[in-house]
Amino acid sequence: MVIARRLERFLGAVGVEYECLPHPDSGCSAETARRSRVPLHRLIKPVLLEDEQGFVLALVSAAQRVDLDRLGRQLGRRLGLASEASIAALFDDCERGAVPPLGLAYRVPTIYDRGLSGLPEVYFEAGDHDEVVHMSGEAFCETLVGAESGRFGRPIGERRSGRRSRRAALEGERGGRAMERVEVWTRGFGMGAGAIGELDGFEQAESTLRRVIGGGRGGDTAWWSSFERSIVALGRAVEDHVLETESSDGLLGEIVQRAPRLRDRVDRLRLEHREMRDRCAALRGRLRDGASPDVLRADAQALLERCDRHLHRSADLIFASFGVDLGGE
């Protein structure tokens, strides 16, 4: 399938430069990012919402979900997820689950999280599951002229205040239990107030460690201290994740019970757990042994890449088992 017709006409009318990049067929935002080799925080994800006043297209990154309570307070509305039938009717030139984030092209009021406005480049679905549109962040902002902005994106791994998610309530009791189990899984990578302060999930933890290993030449006391705190915090996050998912009532066991066909993929994740724990321990050992900053940077980068791949595969497994896209609210 080529780029959606109305999307193509809209981009032509705005006059921005863009390109369409092919990728293997994908079924959710996390899978699209992985197969397109696109960072989650640069993939724009639209979420269609509705209430008695009509529709709103909310835009966040694929590393976030929409905080409906926060957005509702900002707009003074009680918004919920739009039905599949409504999405299909409004975006009738798009495949299911491949809605572009340019609601203005479809005459749908749009609001975007302000964090998107500072990105150097962005990617988003072109109307199918085979291509993504790539353009500069500046060009993307030009397509949002007339759209509202706000702060309503919540990192996927962020802990909630104890209230049940509105999506869980919408999906009914059975769906609610599934979503609560999924949220337990995502908290395995939530970092909490630990060695490097209050963090909002794996994506932000990864960014923090990347800043440390990419900042300065290294070797001074402050760098060593920051590096050690970051590694210790990441190790704790991995341990929490393993405990949450592999305990007697953990999510991995529930996935096997719910979908026995996925047992091999679950076993692969369990193996990756051991590998991540071993790599964290080895990196702490090299730190104690006085390895050079260059060696530590290289090892930390390899660890982050492995954790990132694991997170993508885990999200794909959640989608295959529960039909829940971790990229959604």
C-alpha positions as protocol buffer text, in pm:
chain_id: "A"
residue {
  index: 1
  type: MET
  ca { x: 0 y: 0 z: 0 }
}
residue {
  index: 2
  type: VAL
  ca { x: 121 y: 354 z: -79 }
}
residue {
  index: 3
  type: ILE
  ca { x: 96 y: 652 z: 155 }
}
residue {
  index: 4
  type: ALA
  ca { x: -264 y: 732 z: 254 }
}
residue {
  index: 5
  type: ARG
  ca { x: -429 y: 960 z: -3 }
}
residue {
  index: 6
  type: ARG
  ca { x: -543 y: 1237 z: 230 }
}
residue {
  index: 7
  type: LEU
  ca { x: -213 y: 1232 z: 413 }
}
residue {
  index: 8
  type: GLU
  ca { x: -24 y: 1272 z: 86 }
}
residue {
  index: 9
  type: ARG
  ca { x: -246 y: 1561 z: -25 }
}
residue {
  index: 10
  type: PHE
  ca { x: -210 y: 1734 z: 312 }
}
residue {
  index: 11
  type: LEU
  ca { x: 170 y: 1708 z: 314 }
}
residue {
  index: 12
  type: GLY
  ca { x: 178 y: 1843 z: -40 }
}
residue {
  index: 13
  type: ALA
  ca { x: -42 y: 2138 z: 56 }
}
residue {
  index: 14
  type: VAL
  ca { x: 172 y: 2223 z: 359 }
}
residue {
  index: 15
  type: GLY
  ca { x: 484 y: 2195 z: 142 }
}
residue {
  index: 16
  type: VAL
  ca { x: 714 y: 2014 z: 384 }
}
residue {
  index: 17
  type: GLU
  ca { x: 989 y: 1776 z: 279 }
}
residue {
  index: 18
  type: TYR
  ca { x: 954 y: 1413 z: 381 }
}
residue {
  index: 19
  type: GLU
  ca { x: 1041 y: 1062 z: 274 }
}
residue {
  index: 20
  type: CYS
  ca { x: 868 y: 726 z: 305 }
}
residue {
  index: 21
  type: LEU
  ca { x: 1079 y: 444 z: 442 }
}
residue {
  index: 22
  type: PRO
  ca { x: 974 y: 79 z: 398 }
}
residue {
  index: 23
  type: HIS
  ca { x: 990 y: -171 z: 683 }
}
residue {
  index: 24
  type: PRO
  ca { x: 867 y: -527 z: 745 }
}
residue {
  index: 25
  type: ASP
  ca { x: 500 y: -557 z: 834 }
}
residue {
  index: 26
  type: SER
  ca { x: 432 y: -464 z: 1197 }
}
residue {
  index: 27
  type: GLY
  ca { x: 134 y: -486 z: 1427 }
}
residue {
  index: 28
  type: CYS
  ca { x: 196 y: -228 z: 1702 }
}
residue {
  index: 29
  type: SER
  ca { x: 402 y: 84 z: 1771 }
}
residue {
  index: 30
  type: ALA
  ca { x: 679 y: -98 z: 1956 }
}
residue {
  index: 31
  type: GLU
  ca { x: 711 y: -346 z: 1672 }
}
residue {
  index: 32
  type: THR
  ca { x: 710 y: -65 z: 1414 }
}
residue {
  index: 33
  type: ALA
  ca { x: 993 y: 110 z: 1598 }
}
residue {
  index: 34
  type: ARG
  ca { x: 1197 y: -208 z: 1624 }
}
residue {
  index: 35
  type: ARG
  ca { x: 1150 y: -316 z: 1263 }
}
residue {
  index: 36
  type: SER
  ca { x: 1211 y: 37 z: 1133 }
}
residue {
  index: 37
  type: ARG
  ca { x: 1515 y: 75 z: 1361 }
}
residue {
  index: 38
  type: VAL
  ca { x: 1364 y: 396 z: 1493 }
}
residue {
  index: 39
  type: PRO
  ca { x: 1407 y: 515 z: 1856 }
}
residue {
  index: 40
  type: LEU
  ca { x: 1076 y: 489 z: 2039 }
}
residue {
  index: 41
  type: HIS
  ca { x: 1083 y: 853 z: 2148 }
}
residue {
  index: 42
  type: ARG
  ca { x: 1103 y: 969 z: 1784 }
}
residue {
  index: 43
  type: LEU
  ca { x: 811 y: 761 z: 1658 }
}
residue {
  index: 44
  type: ILE
  ca { x: 492 y: 967 z: 1685 }
}
residue {
  index: 45
  type: LYS
  ca { x: 190 y: 777 z: 1810 }
}
residue {
  index: 46
  type: PRO
  ca { x: -166 y: 907 z: 1766 }
}
residue {
  index: 47
  type: VAL
  ca { x: -444 y: 804 z: 2006 }
}
residue {
  index: 48
  type: LEU
  ca { x: -801 y: 881 z: 1897 }
}
residue {
  index: 49
  type: LEU
  ca { x: -1024 y: 987 z: 2187 }
}
residue {
  index: 50
  type: GLU
  ca { x: -1388 y: 1086 z: 2209 }
}
residue {
  index: 51
  type: ASP
  ca { x: -1663 y: 1213 z: 2435 }
}
residue {
  index: 52
  type: GLU
  ca { x: -2007 y: 1367 z: 2383 }
}
residue {
  index: 53
  type: GLN
  ca { x: -1841 y: 1675 z: 2227 }
}
residue {
  index: 54
  type: GLY
  ca { x: -1665 y: 1476 z: 1956 }
}
residue {
  index: 55
  type: PHE
  ca { x: -1320 y: 1345 z: 1870 }
}
residue {
  index: 56
  type: VAL
  ca { x: -967 y: 1450 z: 1964 }
}
residue {
  index: 57
  type: LEU
  ca { x: -645 y: 1305 z: 1825 }
}
residue {
  index: 58
  type: ALA
  ca { x: -380 y: 1307 z: 2100 }
}
residue {
  index: 59
  type: LEU
  ca { x: -15 y: 1276 z: 1996 }
}
residue {
  index: 60
  type: VAL
  ca { x: 263 y: 1134 z: 2211 }
}
residue {
  index: 61
  type: SER
  ca { x: 582 y: 944 z: 2139 }
}
residue {
  index: 62
  type: ALA
  ca { x: 580 y: 564 z: 2116 }
}
residue {
  index: 63
  type: ALA
  ca { x: 772 y: 564 z: 2446 }
}
residue {
  index: 64
  type: GLN
  ca { x: 469 y: 715 z: 2619 }
}
residue {
  index: 65
  type: ARG
  ca { x: 102 y: 659 z: 2682 }
}
residue {
  index: 66
  type: VAL
  ca { x: -169 y: 924 z: 2708 }
}
residue {
  index: 67
  type: ASP
  ca { x: -258 y: 1031 z: 3061 }
}
residue {
  index: 68
  type: LEU
  ca { x: -634 y: 1065 z: 3014 }
}
residue {
  index: 69
  type: ASP
  ca { x: -690 y: 1230 z: 3352 }
}
residue {
  index: 70
  type: ARG
  ca { x: -427 y: 1495 z: 3289 }
}
residue {
  index: 71
  type: LEU
  ca { x: -548 y: 1560 z: 2934 }
}
residue {
  index: 72
  type: GLY
  ca { x: -910 y: 1570 z: 3047 }
}
residue {
  index: 73
  type: ARG
  ca { x: -831 y: 1833 z: 3311 }
}
residue {
  index: 74
  type: GLN
  ca { x: -651 y: 2045 z: 3054 }
}
residue {
  index: 75
  type: LEU
  ca { x: -937 y: 2034 z: 2804 }
}
residue {
  index: 76
  type: GLY
  ca { x: -1220 y: 2026 z: 3056 }
}
residue {
  index: 77
  type: ARG
  ca { x: -1356 y: 1705 z: 2906 }
}
residue {
  index: 78
  type: ARG
  ca { x: -1411 y: 1341 z: 3003 }
}
residue {
  index: 79
  type: LEU
  ca { x: -1237 y: 1164 z: 2717 }
}
residue {
  index: 80
  type: GLY
  ca { x: -1215 y: 792 z: 2651 }
}
residue {
  index: 81
  type: LEU
  ca { x: -1073 y: 575 z: 2378 }
}
residue {
  index: 82
  type: ALA
  ca { x: -1261 y: 589 z: 2049 }
}
residue {
  index: 83
  type: SER
  ca { x: -1410 y: 269 z: 1914 }
}
residue {
  index: 84
  type: GLU
  ca { x: -1250 y: 72 z: 1632 }
}
residue {
  index: 85
  type: ALA
  ca { x: -1553 y: 154 z: 1418 }
}
residue {
  index: 86
  type: SER
  ca { x: -1501 y: 527 z: 1471 }
}
residue {
  index: 87
  type: ILE
  ca { x: -1133 y: 503 z: 1385 }
}
residue {
  index: 88
  type: ALA
  ca { x: -1209 y: 310 z: 1067 }
}
residue {
  index: 89
  type: ALA
  ca { x: -1474 y: 562 z: 962 }
}
residue {
  index: 90
  type: LEU
  ca { x: -1259 y: 870 z: 1021 }
}
residue {
  index: 91
  type: PHE
  ca { x: -940 y: 725 z: 873 }
}
residue {
  index: 92
  type: ASP
  ca { x: -1099 y: 525 z: 594 }
}
residue {
  index: 93
  type: ASP
  ca { x: -791 y: 537 z: 368 }
}
residue {
  index: 94
  type: CYS
  ca { x: -569 y: 380 z: 636 }
}
residue {
  index: 95
  type: GLU
  ca { x: -514 y: 26 z: 753 }
}
residue {
  index: 96
  type: ARG
  ca { x: -627 y: -67 z: 1100 }
}
residue {
  index: 97
  type: GLY
  ca { x: -374 y: 43 z: 1360 }
}
residue {
  index: 98
  type: ALA
  ca { x: -175 y: 259 z: 1113 }
}
residue {
  index: 99
  type: VAL
  ca { x: -337 y: 599 z: 1169 }
}
residue {
  index: 100
  type: PRO
  ca { x: -109 y: 896 z: 1085 }
}
residue {
  index: 101
  type: PRO
  ca { x: -65 y: 1161 z: 1355 }
}
residue {
  index: 102
  type: LEU
  ca { x: -183 y: 1446 z: 1128 }
}
residue {
  index: 103
  type: GLY
  ca { x: -541 y: 1481 z: 1239 }
}
residue {
  index: 104
  type: LEU
  ca { x: -574 y: 1811 z: 1053 }
}
residue {
  index: 105
  type: ALA
  ca { x: -556 y: 1613 z: 727 }
}
residue {
  index: 106
  type: TYR
  ca { x: -873 y: 1434 z: 840 }
}
residue {
  index: 107
  type: ARG
  ca { x: -1042 y: 1736 z: 1001 }
}
residue {
  index: 108
  type: VAL
  ca { x: -995 y: 1587 z: 1347 }
}
residue {
  index: 109
  type: PRO
  ca { x: -901 y: 1834 z: 1625 }
}
residue {
  index: 110
  type: THR
  ca { x: -547 y: 1752 z: 1739 }
}
residue {
  index: 111
  type: ILE
  ca { x: -344 y: 1808 z: 2053 }
}
residue {
  index: 112
  type: TYR
  ca { x: 21 y: 1712 z: 2092 }
}
residue {
  index: 113
  type: ASP
  ca { x: 247 y: 1667 z: 2390 }
}
residue {
  index: 114
  type: ARG
  ca { x: 494 y: 1956 z: 2404 }
}
residue {
  index: 115
  type: GLY
  ca { x: 784 y: 1714 z: 2434 }
}
residue {
  index: 116
  type: LEU
  ca { x: 741 y: 1633 z: 2065 }
}
residue {
  index: 117
  type: SER
  ca { x: 821 y: 1988 z: 1955 }
}
residue {
  index: 118
  type: GLY
  ca { x: 1190 y: 1962 z: 2044 }
}
residue {
  index: 119
  type: LEU
  ca { x: 1276 y: 1649 z: 1845 }
}
residue {
  index: 120
  type: PRO
  ca { x: 1534 y: 1687 z: 1565 }
}
residue {
  index: 121
  type: GLU
  ca { x: 1351 y: 1433 z: 1347 }
}
residue {
  index: 122
  type: VAL
  ca { x: 1033 y: 1228 z: 1366 }
}
residue {
  index: 123
  type: TYR
  ca { x: 877 y: 917 z: 1214 }
}
residue {
  index: 124
  type: PHE
  ca { x: 514 y: 812 z: 1190 }
}
residue {
  index: 125
  type: GLU
  ca { x: 284 y: 563 z: 1019 }
}
residue {
  index: 126
  type: ALA
  ca { x: 201 y: 642 z: 658 }
}
residue {
  index: 127
  type: GLY
  ca { x: -143 y: 475 z: 668 }
}
residue {
  index: 128
  type: ASP
  ca { x: -24 y: 116 z: 642 }
}
residue {
  index: 129
  type: HIS
  ca { x: 202 y: -124 z: 829 }
}
residue {
  index: 130
  type: ASP
  ca { x: 474 y: -131 z: 563 }
}
residue {
  index: 131
  type: GLU
  ca { x: 605 y: 226 z: 558 }
}
residue {
  index: 132
  type: VAL
  ca { x: 685 y: 513 z: 792 }
}
residue {
  index: 133
  type: VAL
  ca { x: 710 y: 880 z: 705 }
}
residue {
  index: 134
  type: HIS
  ca { x: 1037 y: 1048 z: 804 }
}
residue {
  index: 135
  type: MET
  ca { x: 1079 y: 1425 z: 830 }
}
residue {
  index: 136
  type: SER
  ca { x: 1262 y: 1684 z: 1036 }
}
residue {
  index: 137
  type: GLY
  ca { x: 1117 y: 1794 z: 1368 }
}
residue {
  index: 138
  type: GLU
  ca { x: 1083 y: 2146 z: 1229 }
}
residue {
  index: 139
  type: ALA
  ca { x: 881 y: 2020 z: 933 }
}
residue {
  index: 140
  type: PHE
  ca { x: 657 y: 1818 z: 1166 }
}
residue {
  index: 141
  type: CYS
  ca { x: 583 y: 2129 z: 1370 }
}
residue {
  index: 142
  type: GLU
  ca { x: 472 y: 2301 z: 1050 }
}
residue {
  index: 143
  type: THR
  ca { x: 209 y: 2030 z: 1001 }
}
residue {
  index: 144
  type: LEU
  ca { x: 72 y: 2102 z: 1350 }
}
residue {
  index: 145
  type: VAL
  ca { x: -20 y: 2467 z: 1289 }
}
residue {
  index: 146
  type: GLY
  ca { x: -357 y: 2520 z: 1456 }
}
residue {
  index: 147
  type: ALA
  ca { x: -322 y: 2218 z: 1686 }
}
residue {
  index: 148
  type: GLU
  ca { x: -321 y: 2259 z: 2064 }
}
residue {
  index: 149
  type: SER
  ca { x: -32 y: 2148 z: 2284 }
}
residue {
  index: 150
  type: GLY
  ca { x: -8 y: 2029 z: 2641 }
}
residue {
  index: 151
  type: ARG
  ca { x: 169 y: 1802 z: 2886 }
}
residue {
  index: 152
  type: PHE
  ca { x: -12 y: 1470 z: 2900 }
}
residue {
  index: 153
  type: GLY
  ca { x: 238 y: 1205 z: 2788 }
}
residue {
  index: 154
  type: ARG
  ca { x: 330 y: 957 z: 3062 }
}
residue {
  index: 155
  type: PRO
  ca { x: 638 y: 731 z: 3019 }
}
residue {
  index: 156
  type: ILE
  ca { x: 521 y: 373 z: 2974 }
}
residue {
  index: 157
  type: GLY
  ca { x: 710 y: 242 z: 3277 }
}
residue {
  index: 158
  type: GLU
  ca { x: 597 y: 516 z: 3515 }
}
residue {
  index: 159
  type: ARG
  ca { x: 421 y: 406 z: 3830 }
}
residue {
  index: 160
  type: ARG
  ca { x: 62 y: 506 z: 3879 }
}
residue {
  index: 161
  type: SER
  ca { x: -87 y: 647 z: 4196 }
}
residue {
  index: 162
  type: GLY
  ca { x: -273 y: 323 z: 4262 }
}
residue {
  index: 163
  type: ARG
  ca { x: -581 y: 402 z: 4055 }
}
residue {
  index: 164
  type: ARG
  ca { x: -689 y: 163 z: 3788 }
}
residue {
  index: 165
  type: SER
  ca { x: -625 y: 286 z: 3434 }
}
residue {
  index: 166
  type: ARG
  ca { x: -927 y: 415 z: 3245 }
}
residue {
  index: 167
  type: ARG
  ca { x: -842 y: 187 z: 2955 }
}
residue {
  index: 168
  type: ALA
  ca { x: -872 y: -111 z: 3191 }
}
residue {
  index: 169
  type: ALA
  ca { x: -1214 y: 9 z: 3300 }
}
residue {
  index: 170
  type: LEU
  ca { x: -1323 y: 51 z: 2939 }
}
residue {
  index: 171
  type: GLU
  ca { x: -1212 y: -298 z: 2848 }
}
residue {
  index: 172
  type: GLY
  ca { x: -1421 y: -457 z: 3121 }
}
residue {
  index: 173
  type: GLU
  ca { x: -1329 y: -674 z: 3415 }
}
residue {
  index: 174
  type: ARG
  ca { x: -1137 y: -934 z: 3217 }
}
residue {
  index: 175
  type: GLY
  ca { x: -955 y: -671 z: 3011 }
}
residue {
  index: 176
  type: GLY
  ca { x: -889 y: -476 z: 3329 }
}
residue {
  index: 177
  type: ARG
  ca { x: -712 y: -771 z: 3489 }
}
residue {
  index: 178
  type: ALA
  ca { x: -502 y: -811 z: 3177 }
}
residue {
  index: 179
  type: MET
  ca { x: -406 y: -444 z: 3175 }
}
residue {
  index: 180
  type: GLU
  ca { x: -319 y: -454 z: 3545 }
}
residue {
  index: 181
  type: ARG
  ca { x: -92 y: -753 z: 3478 }
}
residue {
  index: 182
  type: VAL
  ca { x: 66 y: -565 z: 3188 }
}
residue {
  index: 183
  type: GLU
  ca { x: 124 y: -262 z: 3408 }
}
residue {
  index: 184
  type: VAL
  ca { x: 295 y: -485 z: 3665 }
}
residue {
  index: 185
  type: TRP
  ca { x: 526 y: -596 z: 3387 }
}
residue {
  index: 186
  type: THR
  ca { x: 607 y: -239 z: 3277 }
}
residue {
  index: 187
  type: ARG
  ca { x: 690 y: -144 z: 3635 }
}
residue {
  index: 188
  type: GLY
  ca { x: 971 y: -398 z: 3619 }
}
residue {
  index: 189
  type: PHE
  ca { x: 1160 y: -134 z: 3422 }
}
residue {
  index: 190
  type: GLY
  ca { x: 1024 y: 156 z: 3630 }
}
residue {
  index: 191
  type: MET
  ca { x: 1319 y: 292 z: 3827 }
}
residue {
  index: 192
  type: GLY
  ca { x: 1153 y: 480 z: 4110 }
}
residue {
  index: 193
  type: ALA
  ca { x: 1349 y: 703 z: 4349 }
}
residue {
  index: 194
  type: GLY
  ca { x: 1673 y: 508 z: 4356 }
}
residue {
  index: 195
  type: ALA
  ca { x: 2044 y: 565 z: 4316 }
}
residue {
  index: 196
  type: ILE
  ca { x: 2013 y: 823 z: 4042 }
}
residue {
  index: 197
  type: GLY
  ca { x: 1700 y: 999 z: 4159 }
}
residue {
  index: 198
  type: GLU
  ca { x: 1339 y: 990 z: 4050 }
}
residue {
  index: 199
  type: LEU
  ca { x: 1315 y: 838 z: 3702 }
}
residue {
  index: 200
  type: ASP
  ca { x: 1008 y: 767 z: 3494 }
}
residue {
  index: 201
  type: GLY
  ca { x: 1081 y: 431 z: 3336 }
}
residue {
  index: 202
  type: PHE
  ca { x: 1323 y: 239 z: 3124 }
}
residue {
  index: 203
  type: GLU
  ca { x: 1334 y: 489 z: 2839 }
}
residue {
  index: 204
  type: GLN
  ca { x: 1439 y: 771 z: 3069 }
}
residue {
  index: 205
  type: ALA
  ca { x: 1682 y: 545 z: 3256 }
}
residue {
  index: 206
  type: GLU
  ca { x: 1840 y: 455 z: 2925 }
}
residue {
  index: 207
  type: SER
  ca { x: 1868 y: 823 z: 2833 }
}
residue {
  index: 208
  type: THR
  ca { x: 2030 y: 902 z: 3167 }
}
residue {
  index: 209
  type: LEU
  ca { x: 2294 y: 634 z: 3126 }
}
residue {
  index: 210
  type: ARG
  ca { x: 2355 y: 741 z: 2767 }
}
residue {
  index: 211
  type: ARG
  ca { x: 2415 y: 1096 z: 2885 }
}
residue {
  index: 212
  type: VAL
  ca { x: 2666 y: 972 z: 3139 }
}
residue {
  index: 213
  type: ILE
  ca { x: 2863 y: 757 z: 2896 }
}
residue {
  index: 214
  type: GLY
  ca { x: 2850 y: 1027 z: 2631 }
}
residue {
  index: 215
  type: GLY
  ca { x: 2939 y: 1321 z: 2852 }
}
residue {
  index: 216
  type: GLY
  ca { x: 3294 y: 1449 z: 2866 }
}
residue {
  index: 217
  type: ARG
  ca { x: 3610 y: 1246 z: 2847 }
}
residue {
  index: 218
  type: GLY
  ca { x: 3545 y: 1063 z: 3171 }
}
residue {
  index: 219
  type: GLY
  ca { x: 3795 y: 975 z: 3438 }
}
residue {
  index: 220
  type: ASP
  ca { x: 3718 y: 1254 z: 3687 }
}
residue {
  index: 221
  type: THR
  ca { x: 3553 y: 1186 z: 4020 }
}
residue {
  index: 222
  type: ALA
  ca { x: 3213 y: 1320 z: 3919 }
}
residue {
  index: 223
  type: TRP
  ca { x: 3202 y: 1102 z: 3606 }
}
residue {
  index: 224
  type: TRP
  ca { x: 3299 y: 785 z: 3793 }
}
residue {
  index: 225
  type: SER
  ca { x: 3035 y: 858 z: 4058 }
}
residue {
  index: 226
  type: SER
  ca { x: 2760 y: 923 z: 3801 }
}
residue {
  index: 227
  type: PHE
  ca { x: 2853 y: 613 z: 3605 }
}
residue {
  index: 228
  type: GLU
  ca { x: 2846 y: 392 z: 3913 }
}
residue {
  index: 229
  type: ARG
  ca { x: 2506 y: 524 z: 4028 }
}
residue {
  index: 230
  type: SER
  ca { x: 2361 y: 473 z: 3681 }
}
residue {
  index: 231
  type: ILE
  ca { x: 2484 y: 115 z: 3653 }
}
residue {
  index: 232
  type: VAL
  ca { x: 2367 y: 25 z: 4003 }
}
residue {
  index: 233
  type: ALA
  ca { x: 2021 y: 169 z: 3929 }
}
residue {
  index: 234
  type: LEU
  ca { x: 1996 y: -19 z: 3599 }
}
residue {
  index: 235
  type: GLY
  ca { x: 2097 y: -340 z: 3772 }
}
residue {
  index: 236
  type: ARG
  ca { x: 1824 y: -291 z: 4030 }
}
residue {
  index: 237
  type: ALA
  ca { x: 1570 y: -228 z: 3756 }
}
residue {
  index: 238
  type: VAL
  ca { x: 1668 y: -554 z: 3586 }
}
residue {
  index: 239
  type: GLU
  ca { x: 1638 y: -743 z: 3916 }
}
residue {
  index: 240
  type: ASP
  ca { x: 1294 y: -591 z: 3983 }
}
residue {
  index: 241
  type: HIS
  ca { x: 1186 y: -683 z: 3633 }
}
residue {
  index: 242
  type: VAL
  ca { x: 1294 y: -1044 z: 3679 }
}
residue {
  index: 243
  type: LEU
  ca { x: 1117 y: -1069 z: 4015 }
}
residue {
  index: 244
  type: GLU
  ca { x: 796 y: -920 z: 3875 }
}
residue {
  index: 245
  type: THR
  ca { x: 783 y: -1145 z: 3570 }
}
residue {
  index: 246
  type: GLU
  ca { x: 930 y: -1476 z: 3690 }
}
residue {
  index: 247
  type: SER
  ca { x: 772 y: -1508 z: 4034 }
}
residue {
  index: 248
  type: SER
  ca { x: 519 y: -1784 z: 4095 }
}
residue {
  index: 249
  type: ASP
  ca { x: 236 y: -1549 z: 3994 }
}
residue {
  index: 250
  type: GLY
  ca { x: 445 y: -1353 z: 3745 }
}
residue {
  index: 251
  type: LEU
  ca { x: 337 y: -1236 z: 3404 }
}
residue {
  index: 252
  type: LEU
  ca { x: 549 y: -1482 z: 3204 }
}
residue {
  index: 253
  type: GLY
  ca { x: 377 y: -1779 z: 3365 }
}
residue {
  index: 254
  type: GLU
  ca { x: 40 y: -1621 z: 3296 }
}
residue {
  index: 255
  type: ILE
  ca { x: 131 y: -1572 z: 2931 }
}
residue {
  index: 256
  type: VAL
  ca { x: 218 y: -1941 z: 2894 }
}
residue {
  index: 257
  type: GLN
  ca { x: -108 y: -2037 z: 3063 }
}
residue {
  index: 258
  type: ARG
  ca { x: -305 y: -1800 z: 2843 }
}
residue {
  index: 259
  type: ALA
  ca { x: -124 y: -1878 z: 2516 }
}
residue {
  index: 260
  type: PRO
  ca { x: 81 y: -2204 z: 2528 }
}
residue {
  index: 261
  type: ARG
  ca { x: 197 y: -2143 z: 2170 }
}
residue {
  index: 262
  type: LEU
  ca { x: 417 y: -1861 z: 2306 }
}
residue {
  index: 263
  type: ARG
  ca { x: 617 y: -2084 z: 2542 }
}
residue {
  index: 264
  type: ASP
  ca { x: 932 y: -2073 z: 2326 }
}
residue {
  index: 265
  type: ARG
  ca { x: 926 y: -1694 z: 2320 }
}
residue {
  index: 266
  type: VAL
  ca { x: 876 y: -1683 z: 2696 }
}
residue {
  index: 267
  type: ASP
  ca { x: 1174 y: -1916 z: 2746 }
}
residue {
  index: 268
  type: ARG
  ca { x: 1382 y: -1685 z: 2528 }
}
residue {
  index: 269
  type: LEU
  ca { x: 1293 y: -1389 z: 2748 }
}
residue {
  index: 270
  type: ARG
  ca { x: 1389 y: -1585 z: 3060 }
}
residue {
  index: 271
  type: LEU
  ca { x: 1726 y: -1659 z: 2902 }
}
residue {
  index: 272
  type: GLU
  ca { x: 1768 y: -1290 z: 2823 }
}
residue {
  index: 273
  type: HIS
  ca { x: 1696 y: -1211 z: 3188 }
}
residue {
  index: 274
  type: ARG
  ca { x: 1997 y: -1416 z: 3294 }
}
residue {
  index: 275
  type: GLU
  ca { x: 2212 y: -1257 z: 3025 }
}
residue {
  index: 276
  type: MET
  ca { x: 2118 y: -905 z: 3134 }
}
residue {
  index: 277
  type: ARG
  ca { x: 2185 y: -984 z: 3499 }
}
residue {
  index: 278
  type: ASP
  ca { x: 2523 y: -1134 z: 3410 }
}
residue {
  index: 279
  type: ARG
  ca { x: 2617 y: -832 z: 3200 }
}
residue {
  index: 280
  type: CYS
  ca { x: 2520 y: -592 z: 3479 }
}
residue {
  index: 281
  type: ALA
  ca { x: 2731 y: -789 z: 3728 }
}
residue {
  index: 282
  type: ALA
  ca { x: 3024 y: -806 z: 3486 }
}
residue {
  index: 283
  type: LEU
  ca { x: 3010 y: -433 z: 3425 }
}
residue {
  index: 284
  type: ARG
  ca { x: 3011 y: -360 z: 3797 }
}
residue {
  index: 285
  type: GLY
  ca { x: 3310 y: -592 z: 3828 }
}
residue {
  index: 286
  type: ARG
  ca { x: 3501 y: -406 z: 3557 }
}
residue {
  index: 287
  type: LEU
  ca { x: 3420 y: -81 z: 3733 }
}
residue {
  index: 288
  type: ARG
  ca { x: 3563 y: -213 z: 4061 }
}
residue {
  index: 289
  type: ASP
  ca { x: 3871 y: -342 z: 3877 }
}
residue {
  index: 290
  type: GLY
  ca { x: 3946 y: 4 z: 3741 }
}
residue {
  index: 291
  type: ALA
  ca { x: 3870 y: -48 z: 3372 }
}
residue {
  index: 292
  type: SER
  ca { x: 3922 y: 256 z: 3151 }
}
residue {
  index: 293
  type: PRO
  ca { x: 3632 y: 491 z: 3072 }
}
residue {
  index: 294
  type: ASP
  ca { x: 3642 y: 382 z: 2707 }
}
residue {
  index: 295
  type: VAL
  ca { x: 3599 y: 16 z: 2801 }
}
residue {
  index: 296
  type: LEU
  ca { x: 3320 y: 98 z: 3045 }
}
residue {
  index: 297
  type: ARG
  ca { x: 3141 y: 311 z: 2786 }
}
residue {
  index: 298
  type: ALA
  ca { x: 3156 y: 33 z: 2527 }
}
residue {
  index: 299
  type: ASP
  ca { x: 3030 y: -229 z: 2772 }
}
residue {
  index: 300
  type: ALA
  ca { x: 2750 y: 0 z: 2896 }
}
residue {
  index: 301
  type: GLN
  ca { x: 2642 y: 72 z: 2540 }
}
residue {
  index: 302
  type: ALA
  ca { x: 2626 y: -301 z: 2463 }
}
residue {
  index: 303
  type: LEU
  ca { x: 2421 y: -358 z: 2779 }
}
residue {
  index: 304
  type: LEU
  ca { x: 2176 y: -82 z: 2689 }
}
residue {
  index: 305
  type: GLU
  ca { x: 2130 y: -220 z: 2340 }
}
residue {
  index: 306
  type: ARG
  ca { x: 2058 y: -565 z: 2481 }
}
residue {
  index: 307
  type: CYS
  ca { x: 1805 y: -428 z: 2731 }
}
residue {
  index: 308
  type: ASP
  ca { x: 1639 y: -226 z: 2457 }
}
residue {
  index: 309
  type: ARG
  ca { x: 1603 y: -531 z: 2231 }
}
residue {
  index: 310
  type: HIS
  ca { x: 1461 y: -726 z: 2524 }
}
residue {
  index: 311
  type: LEU
  ca { x: 1206 y: -453 z: 2593 }
}
residue {
  index: 312
  type: HIS
  ca { x: 1092 y: -453 z: 2230 }
}
residue {
  index: 313
  type: ARG
  ca { x: 1058 y: -833 z: 2223 }
}
residue {
  index: 314
  type: SER
  ca { x: 870 y: -825 z: 2551 }
}
residue {
  index: 315
  type: ALA
  ca { x: 628 y: -565 z: 2417 }
}
residue {
  index: 316
  type: ASP
  ca { x: 570 y: -779 z: 2109 }
}
residue {
  index: 317
  type: LEU
  ca { x: 499 y: -1079 z: 2335 }
}
residue {
  index: 318
  type: ILE
  ca { x: 249 y: -879 z: 2540 }
}
residue {
  index: 319
  type: PHE
  ca { x: 72 y: -777 z: 2221 }
}
residue {
  index: 320
  type: ALA
  ca { x: 66 y: -1139 z: 2094 }
}
residue {
  index: 321
  type: SER
  ca { x: -78 y: -1265 z: 2424 }
}
residue {
  index: 322
  type: PHE
  ca { x: -311 y: -994 z: 2550 }
}
residue {
  index: 323
  type: GLY
  ca { x: -369 y: -792 z: 2234 }
}
residue {
  index: 324
  type: VAL
  ca { x: -245 y: -487 z: 2428 }
}
residue {
  index: 325
  type: ASP
  ca { x: -12 y: -241 z: 2256 }
}
residue {
  index: 326
  type: LEU
  ca { x: 219 y: -100 z: 2526 }
}
residue {
  index: 327
  type: GLY
  ca { x: 240 y: 210 z: 2317 }
}
residue {
  index: 328
  type: GLY
  ca { x: -127 y: 290 z: 2383 }
}
residue {
  index: 329
  type: GLU
  ca { x: -303 y: 437 z: 2680 }
}
